[in-house]
Amino acid sequence: MAIVKNAVKQRLRDGKIAAGFGISRLRSAEIPQIAEACGFHWVFVDLEHTTMDLDEAGQVCAAALKTNATAIVRVPEGDITRATRILDAGAQGVVFPHVNTVEEAKAFVAACKYPPLGSRSMRYGGPQLEYEAVPPNEAMEGGNAETLLVMMIETPTAVENAAAIAAVDGVDCLLVGGSDLSATMGIPGQYQNADFVASIDKVIAAAQGAGVWPGLGGVYDEKLLPGFIEKGMKFLLGGSDMSFLMAGGKARGKFFNSLD
C-alpha cells in the first residue's frame, strides 16, 4: 500500500486518548518499537530542547512508519524549514511551539500542507509513500490527510487567541505546554491553580468548538492527569526517555541497596 496511514490521527478520530513517548537523550531507530512495546501511541521527537540533528530524527521517523507509534516532531520556534524537511524524511506530524497568533498558525499550515491547503513543495516516492510513484494528486491528498499539525499554546496571549488559531483550516490540535504556560502566567508548576485550570478549560472549549483535538504536555502527575482527560484532553505528552530511565534505574538501585 502507498500513503502510510497516520495511526495516532485515526486513534484520535476514534475518540481515544493518544499518549506520546518523548525523546530527549536516546538516538536510535529502535525507539518507535520500544515506545509501542511500552504501550505508547506516538513518539515525540523533540528538536526544540535537544541536540538531536535532522538526520537522526529522520531515521527515527522512517522507522516509526512500520509501527503503530506515529512519529510527531517538534521543531524549534517558527522553523518551517526543519518542519518541511522532517516531513519529507518520514514524520507524520509537526508540533509548532509558542504559537500566539492566527497569522503564525496560517503560515505554519501553508508550509506543511500541499495545495490547495498550503504551498508545500512536492517530493515523490518518500517513506510515507513506501517509495512508490504515487500519482501527484493522490500523494498531495494523502499527505494532507495523514499529516497531523499541532499548535502549542504556551502564553496567556495564545490562550486568548486559541479559538481563532483552532479555526485555521489545516490545524489539527491545540497542545497546551503546561510548563511554559504556567510560567508565563507567573504561577510556574501550579497546575491546580484556578487561573491555570481556567486557561485549560478555555483551550479545550476552543479546540472542541473548532472540531480539533485539545492536548496537554508538561503535566505528568498521575493524580492530576485523569482530571484533565475528563475535561476533554486527548493528545498527551506522556513523559520522556530520561525520566523513564531514571525512574526504572532508581527503583532497581534502591532494590540492590536494600540488600546491603
NORZIQUI-V165071 format. One line per field, one symbol per residue. psi: psi as a letter, one per 30 degrees, with the letter a starting at -180 (. if undefined). burial: + if it has 16 or more other ideal C-beta (glycine too) atoms within 10 Angstrom, else -. A space follows every 50 residues. Layout:
psi = ???
burial = ???
This chain:
psi = klikkjeeeeeeefglljkkjkjeekikffeeeeeeffglflkjjjgegl gkleeeeeeeeeeffglgjkjkkkllkgifeeeeefeeffkglkkjlhkf leeeeeeeeeefklkfeagkkkkkgaefghglikkeeeeeeeeeegkkkk kkjgleeeeegeeeeffkkfkfkjjkjeeeeeeffghkgifgkeeeeeee eeeeeeeeffglkklklfjgjffeeeeeeeffkejkkglleeeeeeeeee eeeeeefff.
burial = --++-++++-++----++++++++-+----++++++---+++++++++-+ -+---++++++++++-+++++++++---++-+++++++++++++++++++ -+-+++++++++++--++-+-----++++----+----++-+++-+++++ +++++--++-+++-++-+-+++++++++-++++++-----+----+--++ -++++++--+-+++++++++----+--+---++++++++++--+------ ----------
